[in-house]
Amino acid sequence: MRATLRGRVHKYGKNIDTDVIIPGKYCNIIDPAELGKHAMEGLDPEYTSKMKAGDVIVAETNFGCGSSREVAPLAIRASGTSAVIAKSFARIFYRNALNIGLPIFESAEAVDAVESGDELEIEPAGGVIRNLTKNQTYTAAAFPPFMQALIDAGGLQSYVEKRLAERV
């Protein structure tokens, strides 16, 4: 993962479920780039046309609730979104996001302070979130080194492949 992530905020509310992150009719798509074209379509049909690579989704509580579809965080990552910040995540979404290498951050103070359109800079290793628009800084829990390495590798599969290659 890059040392810092940077992008504009797209802010949403509570209980954003996986069916609006990636509607079920797209769950059979296996090409991540094609899947990414439909990210957030059930909630915000204009999301992929108005976002730019590196942008950040910010949401209230329980982001990613609903089904355990692994394609939900994959669609977000494949859309070019660099990270998701929320007050809380559904546990299965949280783990799926880490497994596919989507950086996610829990920070109530950031969620409460940022607005759509704000420019953020995130230092994942330290859990530092800077709002460049408002000149404010917030914190999120930093990941332990093992989880940071998993995210840096691009997800669990890439991490395991890298570790296996090191042992050969």
Chimera marker file (.cmm) of the C-alpha trace (Angstrom):
<marker_set name="trace">
<marker id="1" x="0.000" y="0.000" z="0.000" r="1" g="1" b="0" radius="0.5"/>
<marker id="2" x="1.168" y="3.490" z="-0.657" r="1" g="1" b="0" radius="0.5"/>
<marker id="3" x="2.520" y="5.331" z="2.353" r="1" g="1" b="0" radius="0.5"/>
<marker id="4" x="-0.458" y="7.684" z="2.161" r="1" g="1" b="0" radius="0.5"/>
<marker id="5" x="-3.880" y="7.540" z="0.559" r="1" g="1" b="0" radius="0.5"/>
<marker id="6" x="-5.512" y="10.676" z="-0.759" r="1" g="1" b="0" radius="0.5"/>
<marker id="7" x="-8.934" y="11.434" z="-2.160" r="1" g="1" b="0" radius="0.5"/>
<marker id="8" x="-12.248" y="13.218" z="-1.908" r="1" g="1" b="0" radius="0.5"/>
<marker id="9" x="-14.973" y="12.095" z="0.478" r="1" g="1" b="0" radius="0.5"/>
<marker id="10" x="-18.236" y="10.501" z="-0.609" r="1" g="1" b="0" radius="0.5"/>
<marker id="11" x="-20.316" y="10.369" z="2.568" r="1" g="1" b="0" radius="0.5"/>
<marker id="12" x="-23.195" y="8.008" z="3.300" r="1" g="1" b="0" radius="0.5"/>
<marker id="13" x="-25.368" y="7.093" z="6.262" r="1" g="1" b="0" radius="0.5"/>
<marker id="14" x="-25.960" y="4.100" z="8.525" r="1" g="1" b="0" radius="0.5"/>
<marker id="15" x="-26.444" y="0.418" z="7.789" r="1" g="1" b="0" radius="0.5"/>
<marker id="16" x="-25.086" y="0.425" z="4.242" r="1" g="1" b="0" radius="0.5"/>
<marker id="17" x="-25.662" y="-3.201" z="3.349" r="1" g="1" b="0" radius="0.5"/>
<marker id="18" x="-23.811" y="-5.345" z="0.856" r="1" g="1" b="0" radius="0.5"/>
<marker id="19" x="-26.816" y="-5.462" z="-1.479" r="1" g="1" b="0" radius="0.5"/>
<marker id="20" x="-26.558" y="-1.724" z="-2.140" r="1" g="1" b="0" radius="0.5"/>
<marker id="21" x="-22.763" y="-1.846" z="-2.270" r="1" g="1" b="0" radius="0.5"/>
<marker id="22" x="-23.014" y="-4.396" z="-5.092" r="1" g="1" b="0" radius="0.5"/>
<marker id="23" x="-26.534" y="-5.464" z="-6.103" r="1" g="1" b="0" radius="0.5"/>
<marker id="24" x="-27.050" y="-9.219" z="-6.346" r="1" g="1" b="0" radius="0.5"/>
<marker id="25" x="-27.530" y="-9.184" z="-10.115" r="1" g="1" b="0" radius="0.5"/>
<marker id="26" x="-23.810" y="-8.367" z="-10.468" r="1" g="1" b="0" radius="0.5"/>
<marker id="27" x="-22.455" y="-10.958" z="-8.037" r="1" g="1" b="0" radius="0.5"/>
<marker id="28" x="-21.699" y="-13.447" z="-10.807" r="1" g="1" b="0" radius="0.5"/>
<marker id="29" x="-19.204" y="-11.076" z="-12.473" r="1" g="1" b="0" radius="0.5"/>
<marker id="30" x="-15.690" y="-12.443" z="-12.026" r="1" g="1" b="0" radius="0.5"/>
<marker id="31" x="-13.730" y="-9.616" z="-13.661" r="1" g="1" b="0" radius="0.5"/>
<marker id="32" x="-12.908" y="-7.134" z="-10.861" r="1" g="1" b="0" radius="0.5"/>
<marker id="33" x="-12.747" y="-4.171" z="-13.272" r="1" g="1" b="0" radius="0.5"/>
<marker id="34" x="-16.258" y="-4.912" z="-14.521" r="1" g="1" b="0" radius="0.5"/>
<marker id="35" x="-17.488" y="-5.478" z="-10.978" r="1" g="1" b="0" radius="0.5"/>
<marker id="36" x="-16.033" y="-2.124" z="-9.915" r="1" g="1" b="0" radius="0.5"/>
<marker id="37" x="-18.202" y="-0.332" z="-12.478" r="1" g="1" b="0" radius="0.5"/>
<marker id="38" x="-21.225" y="-1.242" z="-10.339" r="1" g="1" b="0" radius="0.5"/>
<marker id="39" x="-19.858" y="-0.332" z="-6.882" r="1" g="1" b="0" radius="0.5"/>
<marker id="40" x="-22.405" y="1.439" z="-4.671" r="1" g="1" b="0" radius="0.5"/>
<marker id="41" x="-24.950" y="1.254" z="-7.517" r="1" g="1" b="0" radius="0.5"/>
<marker id="42" x="-27.823" y="0.199" z="-5.279" r="1" g="1" b="0" radius="0.5"/>
<marker id="43" x="-27.330" y="3.251" z="-3.048" r="1" g="1" b="0" radius="0.5"/>
<marker id="44" x="-25.806" y="5.848" z="-5.353" r="1" g="1" b="0" radius="0.5"/>
<marker id="45" x="-26.160" y="4.976" z="-9.056" r="1" g="1" b="0" radius="0.5"/>
<marker id="46" x="-23.870" y="7.907" z="-9.937" r="1" g="1" b="0" radius="0.5"/>
<marker id="47" x="-21.032" y="6.846" z="-7.609" r="1" g="1" b="0" radius="0.5"/>
<marker id="48" x="-18.639" y="5.450" z="-10.198" r="1" g="1" b="0" radius="0.5"/>
<marker id="49" x="-19.217" y="8.328" z="-12.599" r="1" g="1" b="0" radius="0.5"/>
<marker id="50" x="-18.581" y="11.048" z="-10.014" r="1" g="1" b="0" radius="0.5"/>
<marker id="51" x="-15.744" y="9.448" z="-8.058" r="1" g="1" b="0" radius="0.5"/>
<marker id="52" x="-12.101" y="9.593" z="-9.041" r="1" g="1" b="0" radius="0.5"/>
<marker id="53" x="-9.455" y="6.982" z="-8.346" r="1" g="1" b="0" radius="0.5"/>
<marker id="54" x="-8.257" y="7.395" z="-4.784" r="1" g="1" b="0" radius="0.5"/>
<marker id="55" x="-11.519" y="8.781" z="-3.408" r="1" g="1" b="0" radius="0.5"/>
<marker id="56" x="-12.736" y="7.657" z="0.016" r="1" g="1" b="0" radius="0.5"/>
<marker id="57" x="-16.110" y="6.378" z="1.180" r="1" g="1" b="0" radius="0.5"/>
<marker id="58" x="-17.127" y="7.650" z="4.626" r="1" g="1" b="0" radius="0.5"/>
<marker id="59" x="-20.171" y="6.207" z="6.381" r="1" g="1" b="0" radius="0.5"/>
<marker id="60" x="-21.857" y="6.036" z="9.754" r="1" g="1" b="0" radius="0.5"/>
<marker id="61" x="-22.287" y="2.746" z="11.639" r="1" g="1" b="0" radius="0.5"/>
<marker id="62" x="-22.575" y="-0.875" z="10.519" r="1" g="1" b="0" radius="0.5"/>
<marker id="63" x="-21.090" y="-0.420" z="7.051" r="1" g="1" b="0" radius="0.5"/>
<marker id="64" x="-21.242" y="-3.639" z="5.023" r="1" g="1" b="0" radius="0.5"/>
<marker id="65" x="-24.046" y="-5.308" z="6.946" r="1" g="1" b="0" radius="0.5"/>
<marker id="66" x="-26.240" y="-7.929" z="5.310" r="1" g="1" b="0" radius="0.5"/>
<marker id="67" x="-24.895" y="-10.878" z="3.403" r="1" g="1" b="0" radius="0.5"/>
<marker id="68" x="-21.357" y="-12.164" z="3.541" r="1" g="1" b="0" radius="0.5"/>
<marker id="69" x="-20.713" y="-11.487" z="-0.147" r="1" g="1" b="0" radius="0.5"/>
<marker id="70" x="-16.994" y="-11.051" z="-0.601" r="1" g="1" b="0" radius="0.5"/>
<marker id="71" x="-17.630" y="-9.167" z="-3.835" r="1" g="1" b="0" radius="0.5"/>
<marker id="72" x="-18.827" y="-6.107" z="-1.889" r="1" g="1" b="0" radius="0.5"/>
<marker id="73" x="-15.377" y="-4.915" z="-0.740" r="1" g="1" b="0" radius="0.5"/>
<marker id="74" x="-13.899" y="-6.208" z="-4.005" r="1" g="1" b="0" radius="0.5"/>
<marker id="75" x="-16.278" y="-3.983" z="-6.003" r="1" g="1" b="0" radius="0.5"/>
<marker id="76" x="-15.342" y="-0.973" z="-3.871" r="1" g="1" b="0" radius="0.5"/>
<marker id="77" x="-11.615" y="-1.589" z="-4.336" r="1" g="1" b="0" radius="0.5"/>
<marker id="78" x="-12.008" y="-2.303" z="-8.054" r="1" g="1" b="0" radius="0.5"/>
<marker id="79" x="-13.891" y="0.979" z="-8.527" r="1" g="1" b="0" radius="0.5"/>
<marker id="80" x="-10.713" y="2.842" z="-7.600" r="1" g="1" b="0" radius="0.5"/>
<marker id="81" x="-11.862" y="3.791" z="-4.118" r="1" g="1" b="0" radius="0.5"/>
<marker id="82" x="-8.773" y="3.891" z="-1.892" r="1" g="1" b="0" radius="0.5"/>
<marker id="83" x="-10.384" y="3.334" z="1.525" r="1" g="1" b="0" radius="0.5"/>
<marker id="84" x="-13.542" y="3.243" z="3.596" r="1" g="1" b="0" radius="0.5"/>
<marker id="85" x="-13.868" y="5.095" z="6.897" r="1" g="1" b="0" radius="0.5"/>
<marker id="86" x="-16.821" y="4.332" z="9.165" r="1" g="1" b="0" radius="0.5"/>
<marker id="87" x="-17.787" y="4.421" z="12.814" r="1" g="1" b="0" radius="0.5"/>
<marker id="88" x="-18.198" y="0.643" z="12.655" r="1" g="1" b="0" radius="0.5"/>
<marker id="89" x="-18.248" y="-2.195" z="10.148" r="1" g="1" b="0" radius="0.5"/>
<marker id="90" x="-20.198" y="-5.424" z="10.013" r="1" g="1" b="0" radius="0.5"/>
<marker id="91" x="-17.694" y="-8.039" z="11.152" r="1" g="1" b="0" radius="0.5"/>
<marker id="92" x="-17.913" y="-10.211" z="8.020" r="1" g="1" b="0" radius="0.5"/>
<marker id="93" x="-17.425" y="-7.161" z="5.776" r="1" g="1" b="0" radius="0.5"/>
<marker id="94" x="-14.485" y="-6.082" z="7.936" r="1" g="1" b="0" radius="0.5"/>
<marker id="95" x="-12.744" y="-9.419" z="7.482" r="1" g="1" b="0" radius="0.5"/>
<marker id="96" x="-13.624" y="-9.679" z="3.786" r="1" g="1" b="0" radius="0.5"/>
<marker id="97" x="-12.228" y="-6.185" z="3.198" r="1" g="1" b="0" radius="0.5"/>
<marker id="98" x="-8.925" y="-7.102" z="4.806" r="1" g="1" b="0" radius="0.5"/>
<marker id="99" x="-8.816" y="-10.411" z="2.940" r="1" g="1" b="0" radius="0.5"/>
<marker id="100" x="-9.037" y="-8.655" z="-0.421" r="1" g="1" b="0" radius="0.5"/>
<marker id="101" x="-6.767" y="-5.760" z="0.578" r="1" g="1" b="0" radius="0.5"/>
<marker id="102" x="-9.278" y="-2.907" z="0.921" r="1" g="1" b="0" radius="0.5"/>
<marker id="103" x="-8.051" y="-0.458" z="3.583" r="1" g="1" b="0" radius="0.5"/>
<marker id="104" x="-10.784" y="0.266" z="6.118" r="1" g="1" b="0" radius="0.5"/>
<marker id="105" x="-10.636" y="2.530" z="9.149" r="1" g="1" b="0" radius="0.5"/>
<marker id="106" x="-12.865" y="2.934" z="12.186" r="1" g="1" b="0" radius="0.5"/>
<marker id="107" x="-12.936" y="6.557" z="13.318" r="1" g="1" b="0" radius="0.5"/>
<marker id="108" x="-16.045" y="8.126" z="14.801" r="1" g="1" b="0" radius="0.5"/>
<marker id="109" x="-14.354" y="11.522" z="15.037" r="1" g="1" b="0" radius="0.5"/>
<marker id="110" x="-13.496" y="11.532" z="11.329" r="1" g="1" b="0" radius="0.5"/>
<marker id="111" x="-17.008" y="10.456" z="10.332" r="1" g="1" b="0" radius="0.5"/>
<marker id="112" x="-18.580" y="13.177" z="12.471" r="1" g="1" b="0" radius="0.5"/>
<marker id="113" x="-16.288" y="15.906" z="11.120" r="1" g="1" b="0" radius="0.5"/>
<marker id="114" x="-15.915" y="15.265" z="7.399" r="1" g="1" b="0" radius="0.5"/>
<marker id="115" x="-18.350" y="16.212" z="4.669" r="1" g="1" b="0" radius="0.5"/>
<marker id="116" x="-18.796" y="15.048" z="1.093" r="1" g="1" b="0" radius="0.5"/>
<marker id="117" x="-16.208" y="16.730" z="-1.088" r="1" g="1" b="0" radius="0.5"/>
<marker id="118" x="-13.595" y="17.185" z="1.655" r="1" g="1" b="0" radius="0.5"/>
<marker id="119" x="-10.084" y="16.137" z="0.635" r="1" g="1" b="0" radius="0.5"/>
<marker id="120" x="-8.537" y="13.534" z="2.945" r="1" g="1" b="0" radius="0.5"/>
<marker id="121" x="-5.040" y="12.188" z="3.344" r="1" g="1" b="0" radius="0.5"/>
<marker id="122" x="-4.679" y="8.911" z="5.247" r="1" g="1" b="0" radius="0.5"/>
<marker id="123" x="-1.527" y="7.359" z="6.692" r="1" g="1" b="0" radius="0.5"/>
<marker id="124" x="-2.639" y="3.727" z="7.092" r="1" g="1" b="0" radius="0.5"/>
<marker id="125" x="0.294" y="2.524" z="9.170" r="1" g="1" b="0" radius="0.5"/>
<marker id="126" x="-0.308" y="5.130" z="11.878" r="1" g="1" b="0" radius="0.5"/>
<marker id="127" x="-4.073" y="5.455" z="11.613" r="1" g="1" b="0" radius="0.5"/>
<marker id="128" x="-3.770" y="9.184" z="10.904" r="1" g="1" b="0" radius="0.5"/>
<marker id="129" x="-6.523" y="10.836" z="8.859" r="1" g="1" b="0" radius="0.5"/>
<marker id="130" x="-5.988" y="14.436" z="7.774" r="1" g="1" b="0" radius="0.5"/>
<marker id="131" x="-8.796" y="16.571" z="6.439" r="1" g="1" b="0" radius="0.5"/>
<marker id="132" x="-6.914" y="18.865" z="4.079" r="1" g="1" b="0" radius="0.5"/>
<marker id="133" x="-10.058" y="20.913" z="3.418" r="1" g="1" b="0" radius="0.5"/>
<marker id="134" x="-10.664" y="21.748" z="7.081" r="1" g="1" b="0" radius="0.5"/>
<marker id="135" x="-7.069" y="21.466" z="8.319" r="1" g="1" b="0" radius="0.5"/>
<marker id="136" x="-8.054" y="18.881" z="10.952" r="1" g="1" b="0" radius="0.5"/>
<marker id="137" x="-6.538" y="15.575" z="12.020" r="1" g="1" b="0" radius="0.5"/>
<marker id="138" x="-8.355" y="12.485" z="13.301" r="1" g="1" b="0" radius="0.5"/>
<marker id="139" x="-7.208" y="9.092" z="14.449" r="1" g="1" b="0" radius="0.5"/>
<marker id="140" x="-8.211" y="5.554" z="13.610" r="1" g="1" b="0" radius="0.5"/>
<marker id="141" x="-6.914" y="2.398" z="15.197" r="1" g="1" b="0" radius="0.5"/>
<marker id="142" x="-3.775" y="1.304" z="13.375" r="1" g="1" b="0" radius="0.5"/>
<marker id="143" x="-3.623" y="-2.294" z="12.219" r="1" g="1" b="0" radius="0.5"/>
<marker id="144" x="-1.169" y="-4.668" z="13.863" r="1" g="1" b="0" radius="0.5"/>
<marker id="145" x="1.904" y="-5.403" z="11.707" r="1" g="1" b="0" radius="0.5"/>
<marker id="146" x="0.551" y="-8.752" z="10.456" r="1" g="1" b="0" radius="0.5"/>
<marker id="147" x="-2.702" y="-7.203" z="9.221" r="1" g="1" b="0" radius="0.5"/>
<marker id="148" x="-0.855" y="-4.246" z="7.717" r="1" g="1" b="0" radius="0.5"/>
<marker id="149" x="1.378" y="-6.694" z="5.814" r="1" g="1" b="0" radius="0.5"/>
<marker id="150" x="-1.723" y="-8.511" z="4.560" r="1" g="1" b="0" radius="0.5"/>
<marker id="151" x="-3.253" y="-5.244" z="3.305" r="1" g="1" b="0" radius="0.5"/>
<marker id="152" x="0.077" y="-4.115" z="1.816" r="1" g="1" b="0" radius="0.5"/>
<marker id="153" x="0.275" y="-7.377" z="-0.129" r="1" g="1" b="0" radius="0.5"/>
<marker id="154" x="-3.122" y="-6.703" z="-1.677" r="1" g="1" b="0" radius="0.5"/>
<marker id="155" x="-5.061" y="-9.216" z="0.377" r="1" g="1" b="0" radius="0.5"/>
<marker id="156" x="-4.842" y="-12.685" z="1.852" r="1" g="1" b="0" radius="0.5"/>
<marker id="157" x="-4.194" y="-14.595" z="-1.367" r="1" g="1" b="0" radius="0.5"/>
<marker id="158" x="-1.327" y="-12.339" z="-2.427" r="1" g="1" b="0" radius="0.5"/>
<marker id="159" x="0.068" y="-12.412" z="1.109" r="1" g="1" b="0" radius="0.5"/>
<marker id="160" x="0.082" y="-16.224" z="1.221" r="1" g="1" b="0" radius="0.5"/>
<marker id="161" x="1.579" y="-16.498" z="-2.261" r="1" g="1" b="0" radius="0.5"/>
<marker id="162" x="4.352" y="-14.098" z="-1.272" r="1" g="1" b="0" radius="0.5"/>
<marker id="163" x="5.070" y="-15.978" z="1.952" r="1" g="1" b="0" radius="0.5"/>
<marker id="164" x="5.161" y="-19.326" z="0.134" r="1" g="1" b="0" radius="0.5"/>
<marker id="165" x="7.541" y="-17.928" z="-2.492" r="1" g="1" b="0" radius="0.5"/>
<marker id="166" x="9.864" y="-16.712" z="0.288" r="1" g="1" b="0" radius="0.5"/>
<marker id="167" x="10.077" y="-20.231" z="1.705" r="1" g="1" b="0" radius="0.5"/>
<marker id="168" x="11.078" y="-21.858" z="-1.582" r="1" g="1" b="0" radius="0.5"/>
<link id1="1" id2="2" r="1" g="1" b="0" radius="0.2"/>
<link id1="2" id2="3" r="1" g="1" b="0" radius="0.2"/>
<link id1="3" id2="4" r="1" g="1" b="0" radius="0.2"/>
<link id1="4" id2="5" r="1" g="1" b="0" radius="0.2"/>
<link id1="5" id2="6" r="1" g="1" b="0" radius="0.2"/>
<link id1="6" id2="7" r="1" g="1" b="0" radius="0.2"/>
<link id1="7" id2="8" r="1" g="1" b="0" radius="0.2"/>
<link id1="8" id2="9" r="1" g="1" b="0" radius="0.2"/>
<link id1="9" id2="10" r="1" g="1" b="0" radius="0.2"/>
<link id1="10" id2="11" r="1" g="1" b="0" radius="0.2"/>
<link id1="11" id2="12" r="1" g="1" b="0" radius="0.2"/>
<link id1="12" id2="13" r="1" g="1" b="0" radius="0.2"/>
<link id1="13" id2="14" r="1" g="1" b="0" radius="0.2"/>
<link id1="14" id2="15" r="1" g="1" b="0" radius="0.2"/>
<link id1="15" id2="16" r="1" g="1" b="0" radius="0.2"/>
<link id1="16" id2="17" r="1" g="1" b="0" radius="0.2"/>
<link id1="17" id2="18" r="1" g="1" b="0" radius="0.2"/>
<link id1="18" id2="19" r="1" g="1" b="0" radius="0.2"/>
<link id1="19" id2="20" r="1" g="1" b="0" radius="0.2"/>
<link id1="20" id2="21" r="1" g="1" b="0" radius="0.2"/>
<link id1="21" id2="22" r="1" g="1" b="0" radius="0.2"/>
<link id1="22" id2="23" r="1" g="1" b="0" radius="0.2"/>
<link id1="23" id2="24" r="1" g="1" b="0" radius="0.2"/>
<link id1="24" id2="25" r="1" g="1" b="0" radius="0.2"/>
<link id1="25" id2="26" r="1" g="1" b="0" radius="0.2"/>
<link id1="26" id2="27" r="1" g="1" b="0" radius="0.2"/>
<link id1="27" id2="28" r="1" g="1" b="0" radius="0.2"/>
<link id1="28" id2="29" r="1" g="1" b="0" radius="0.2"/>
<link id1="29" id2="30" r="1" g="1" b="0" radius="0.2"/>
<link id1="30" id2="31" r="1" g="1" b="0" radius="0.2"/>
<link id1="31" id2="32" r="1" g="1" b="0" radius="0.2"/>
<link id1="32" id2="33" r="1" g="1" b="0" radius="0.2"/>
<link id1="33" id2="34" r="1" g="1" b="0" radius="0.2"/>
<link id1="34" id2="35" r="1" g="1" b="0" radius="0.2"/>
<link id1="35" id2="36" r="1" g="1" b="0" radius="0.2"/>
<link id1="36" id2="37" r="1" g="1" b="0" radius="0.2"/>
<link id1="37" id2="38" r="1" g="1" b="0" radius="0.2"/>
<link id1="38" id2="39" r="1" g="1" b="0" radius="0.2"/>
<link id1="39" id2="40" r="1" g="1" b="0" radius="0.2"/>
<link id1="40" id2="41" r="1" g="1" b="0" radius="0.2"/>
<link id1="41" id2="42" r="1" g="1" b="0" radius="0.2"/>
<link id1="42" id2="43" r="1" g="1" b="0" radius="0.2"/>
<link id1="43" id2="44" r="1" g="1" b="0" radius="0.2"/>
<link id1="44" id2="45" r="1" g="1" b="0" radius="0.2"/>
<link id1="45" id2="46" r="1" g="1" b="0" radius="0.2"/>
<link id1="46" id2="47" r="1" g="1" b="0" radius="0.2"/>
<link id1="47" id2="48" r="1" g="1" b="0" radius="0.2"/>
<link id1="48" id2="49" r="1" g="1" b="0" radius="0.2"/>
<link id1="49" id2="50" r="1" g="1" b="0" radius="0.2"/>
<link id1="50" id2="51" r="1" g="1" b="0" radius="0.2"/>
<link id1="51" id2="52" r="1" g="1" b="0" radius="0.2"/>
<link id1="52" id2="53" r="1" g="1" b="0" radius="0.2"/>
<link id1="53" id2="54" r="1" g="1" b="0" radius="0.2"/>
<link id1="54" id2="55" r="1" g="1" b="0" radius="0.2"/>
<link id1="55" id2="56" r="1" g="1" b="0" radius="0.2"/>
<link id1="56" id2="57" r="1" g="1" b="0" radius="0.2"/>
<link id1="57" id2="58" r="1" g="1" b="0" radius="0.2"/>
<link id1="58" id2="59" r="1" g="1" b="0" radius="0.2"/>
<link id1="59" id2="60" r="1" g="1" b="0" radius="0.2"/>
<link id1="60" id2="61" r="1" g="1" b="0" radius="0.2"/>
<link id1="61" id2="62" r="1" g="1" b="0" radius="0.2"/>
<link id1="62" id2="63" r="1" g="1" b="0" radius="0.2"/>
<link id1="63" id2="64" r="1" g="1" b="0" radius="0.2"/>
<link id1="64" id2="65" r="1" g="1" b="0" radius="0.2"/>
<link id1="65" id2="66" r="1" g="1" b="0" radius="0.2"/>
<link id1="66" id2="67" r="1" g="1" b="0" radius="0.2"/>
<link id1="67" id2="68" r="1" g="1" b="0" radius="0.2"/>
<link id1="68" id2="69" r="1" g="1" b="0" radius="0.2"/>
<link id1="69" id2="70" r="1" g="1" b="0" radius="0.2"/>
<link id1="70" id2="71" r="1" g="1" b="0" radius="0.2"/>
<link id1="71" id2="72" r="1" g="1" b="0" radius="0.2"/>
<link id1="72" id2="73" r="1" g="1" b="0" radius="0.2"/>
<link id1="73" id2="74" r="1" g="1" b="0" radius="0.2"/>
<link id1="74" id2="75" r="1" g="1" b="0" radius="0.2"/>
<link id1="75" id2="76" r="1" g="1" b="0" radius="0.2"/>
<link id1="76" id2="77" r="1" g="1" b="0" radius="0.2"/>
<link id1="77" id2="78" r="1" g="1" b="0" radius="0.2"/>
<link id1="78" id2="79" r="1" g="1" b="0" radius="0.2"/>
<link id1="79" id2="80" r="1" g="1" b="0" radius="0.2"/>
<link id1="80" id2="81" r="1" g="1" b="0" radius="0.2"/>
<link id1="81" id2="82" r="1" g="1" b="0" radius="0.2"/>
<link id1="82" id2="83" r="1" g="1" b="0" radius="0.2"/>
<link id1="83" id2="84" r="1" g="1" b="0" radius="0.2"/>
<link id1="84" id2="85" r="1" g="1" b="0" radius="0.2"/>
<link id1="85" id2="86" r="1" g="1" b="0" radius="0.2"/>
<link id1="86" id2="87" r="1" g="1" b="0" radius="0.2"/>
<link id1="87" id2="88" r="1" g="1" b="0" radius="0.2"/>
<link id1="88" id2="89" r="1" g="1" b="0" radius="0.2"/>
<link id1="89" id2="90" r="1" g="1" b="0" radius="0.2"/>
<link id1="90" id2="91" r="1" g="1" b="0" radius="0.2"/>
<link id1="91" id2="92" r="1" g="1" b="0" radius="0.2"/>
<link id1="92" id2="93" r="1" g="1" b="0" radius="0.2"/>
<link id1="93" id2="94" r="1" g="1" b="0" radius="0.2"/>
<link id1="94" id2="95" r="1" g="1" b="0" radius="0.2"/>
<link id1="95" id2="96" r="1" g="1" b="0" radius="0.2"/>
<link id1="96" id2="97" r="1" g="1" b="0" radius="0.2"/>
<link id1="97" id2="98" r="1" g="1" b="0" radius="0.2"/>
<link id1="98" id2="99" r="1" g="1" b="0" radius="0.2"/>
<link id1="99" id2="100" r="1" g="1" b="0" radius="0.2"/>
<link id1="100" id2="101" r="1" g="1" b="0" radius="0.2"/>
<link id1="101" id2="102" r="1" g="1" b="0" radius="0.2"/>
<link id1="102" id2="103" r="1" g="1" b="0" radius="0.2"/>
<link id1="103" id2="104" r="1" g="1" b="0" radius="0.2"/>
<link id1="104" id2="105" r="1" g="1" b="0" radius="0.2"/>
<link id1="105" id2="106" r="1" g="1" b="0" radius="0.2"/>
<link id1="106" id2="107" r="1" g="1" b="0" radius="0.2"/>
<link id1="107" id2="108" r="1" g="1" b="0" radius="0.2"/>
<link id1="108" id2="109" r="1" g="1" b="0" radius="0.2"/>
<link id1="109" id2="110" r="1" g="1" b="0" radius="0.2"/>
<link id1="110" id2="111" r="1" g="1" b="0" radius="0.2"/>
<link id1="111" id2="112" r="1" g="1" b="0" radius="0.2"/>
<link id1="112" id2="113" r="1" g="1" b="0" radius="0.2"/>
<link id1="113" id2="114" r="1" g="1" b="0" radius="0.2"/>
<link id1="114" id2="115" r="1" g="1" b="0" radius="0.2"/>
<link id1="115" id2="116" r="1" g="1" b="0" radius="0.2"/>
<link id1="116" id2="117" r="1" g="1" b="0" radius="0.2"/>
<link id1="117" id2="118" r="1" g="1" b="0" radius="0.2"/>
<link id1="118" id2="119" r="1" g="1" b="0" radius="0.2"/>
<link id1="119" id2="120" r="1" g="1" b="0" radius="0.2"/>
<link id1="120" id2="121" r="1" g="1" b="0" radius="0.2"/>
<link id1="121" id2="122" r="1" g="1" b="0" radius="0.2"/>
<link id1="122" id2="123" r="1" g="1" b="0" radius="0.2"/>
<link id1="123" id2="124" r="1" g="1" b="0" radius="0.2"/>
<link id1="124" id2="125" r="1" g="1" b="0" radius="0.2"/>
<link id1="125" id2="126" r="1" g="1" b="0" radius="0.2"/>
<link id1="126" id2="127" r="1" g="1" b="0" radius="0.2"/>
<link id1="127" id2="128" r="1" g="1" b="0" radius="0.2"/>
<link id1="128" id2="129" r="1" g="1" b="0" radius="0.2"/>
<link id1="129" id2="130" r="1" g="1" b="0" radius="0.2"/>
<link id1="130" id2="131" r="1" g="1" b="0" radius="0.2"/>
<link id1="131" id2="132" r="1" g="1" b="0" radius="0.2"/>
<link id1="132" id2="133" r="1" g="1" b="0" radius="0.2"/>
<link id1="133" id2="134" r="1" g="1" b="0" radius="0.2"/>
<link id1="134" id2="135" r="1" g="1" b="0" radius="0.2"/>
<link id1="135" id2="136" r="1" g="1" b="0" radius="0.2"/>
<link id1="136" id2="137" r="1" g="1" b="0" radius="0.2"/>
<link id1="137" id2="138" r="1" g="1" b="0" radius="0.2"/>
<link id1="138" id2="139" r="1" g="1" b="0" radius="0.2"/>
<link id1="139" id2="140" r="1" g="1" b="0" radius="0.2"/>
<link id1="140" id2="141" r="1" g="1" b="0" radius="0.2"/>
<link id1="141" id2="142" r="1" g="1" b="0" radius="0.2"/>
<link id1="142" id2="143" r="1" g="1" b="0" radius="0.2"/>
<link id1="143" id2="144" r="1" g="1" b="0" radius="0.2"/>
<link id1="144" id2="145" r="1" g="1" b="0" radius="0.2"/>
<link id1="145" id2="146" r="1" g="1" b="0" radius="0.2"/>
<link id1="146" id2="147" r="1" g="1" b="0" radius="0.2"/>
<link id1="147" id2="148" r="1" g="1" b="0" radius="0.2"/>
<link id1="148" id2="149" r="1" g="1" b="0" radius="0.2"/>
<link id1="149" id2="150" r="1" g="1" b="0" radius="0.2"/>
<link id1="150" id2="151" r="1" g="1" b="0" radius="0.2"/>
<link id1="151" id2="152" r="1" g="1" b="0" radius="0.2"/>
<link id1="152" id2="153" r="1" g="1" b="0" radius="0.2"/>
<link id1="153" id2="154" r="1" g="1" b="0" radius="0.2"/>
<link id1="154" id2="155" r="1" g="1" b="0" radius="0.2"/>
<link id1="155" id2="156" r="1" g="1" b="0" radius="0.2"/>
<link id1="156" id2="157" r="1" g="1" b="0" radius="0.2"/>
<link id1="157" id2="158" r="1" g="1" b="0" radius="0.2"/>
<link id1="158" id2="159" r="1" g="1" b="0" radius="0.2"/>
<link id1="159" id2="160" r="1" g="1" b="0" radius="0.2"/>
<link id1="160" id2="161" r="1" g="1" b="0" radius="0.2"/>
<link id1="161" id2="162" r="1" g="1" b="0" radius="0.2"/>
<link id1="162" id2="163" r="1" g="1" b="0" radius="0.2"/>
<link id1="163" id2="164" r="1" g="1" b="0" radius="0.2"/>
<link id1="164" id2="165" r="1" g="1" b="0" radius="0.2"/>
<link id1="165" id2="166" r="1" g="1" b="0" radius="0.2"/>
<link id1="166" id2="167" r="1" g="1" b="0" radius="0.2"/>
<link id1="167" id2="168" r="1" g="1" b="0" radius="0.2"/>
</marker_set>
